[in-house]
Amino acid sequence: MLSLIVTSRGEIMKFHYYPETDSLYIELLERPSVDSNEVAPGIILDFDEEGHLVGIDIDNASQVIDLSSLEAEALPITRLSLIQPKSAEAFRDSVTKS
């Protein structure tokens, strides 16, 4: 798993990529999901008990989006962290196999 953590105004947004399933999960809020809605094939929105969007799950992510780069424009980011898997080579191999 590869994770990118973005902090802005005290809120934390996390991007988690799972190469073994080629799934990208974007955690918008650190709240439990109680409901999900598939809005397009392989695109699932997760909601908390109050109906707030808390996450986005993208199946077959490498076929839907370019995972090789990430751009952020005009975001009030106060902290950015990249957490790589133990073996960066194993991660690259898993991405290129899909």
N, C-alpha and C positions, 0 to 999 in steps of 0.2 A: 504494500500500500504506500502511496505517495500522498502527502498532505501539504496543503498550502493554507496558512492561517493569516487572515487579514483582520486587523483591528482598526475600527474607526468609531470615534465618539463613545468608547466603552463597549460597543457591540462587537462581537466576534463572528466573522463569517469564515467557514472552513470549506475547502475543496478537498475531497478525498477521492483518489483514483485507485480502483482495485483491478490490477492487471489480470488477475486470475479469472475475473468475470467480465472484464472490459467495461466496467461500470464507473461512472462519475457521479458522486453525490455532493451536492452543494448545500451545506448546512447554513441556513440564513440566521436562525435563532437557536440558542441552546435550550430548546423546549421539547418535550416528548411529542411525537406525532400520534394522533389518535384517528386520523382519517387520511385517505389517499385518493387521488383522482388521476387516472391516466388521460392526459389531454391530447396526446398524439401517440402513435405506436412507439413504445419504449421510453416515453417521457412521462414521469409520474411526479405529481405535486403532493407534498405532505403538509398537513394542516394540524395545528394544535386544537385543544378542546374549545378555544374561543373563535376558531375559524381563521386564525392568522397563518399565513404561509410560513412554514419553518424549514422546508427543504425541497430540493429538486433532484430527482434521480434520473440519470440518463443511461439507459442500457445501450450496449454496443457503441460506447462513446467514441472510440477511435474511428468509427465509420460515419459518425454524425458531425463531429467537430474536429478541428485541428488541435491535438493535444500537445504539440511540440512548442507552442508559445502561448503566452498570456499577456494581454495588454490591459492596463488600467489607465483611464484618462479622467482627470479632474476629480478624483476621489479623495476625500479627506482622510487618507490612510495615516495612521499614527504608528503602526507596527506591521511588518510583513515577515513571516517565517516560512521557510521551506523545510519540510521534514522528509528526507529521502529514505527509501528502504535500505536495509543493511548492505545490499549489493546493488549499486547503480547499474552494473553490467547486466544483472539478472532482470532488472526493470526494463532496460532497453531491449533485451531479448524478448521479453513478454509482449512489448508493444509492437515490435517488428514482425512477430509471428501472426498477428491478427490480420 
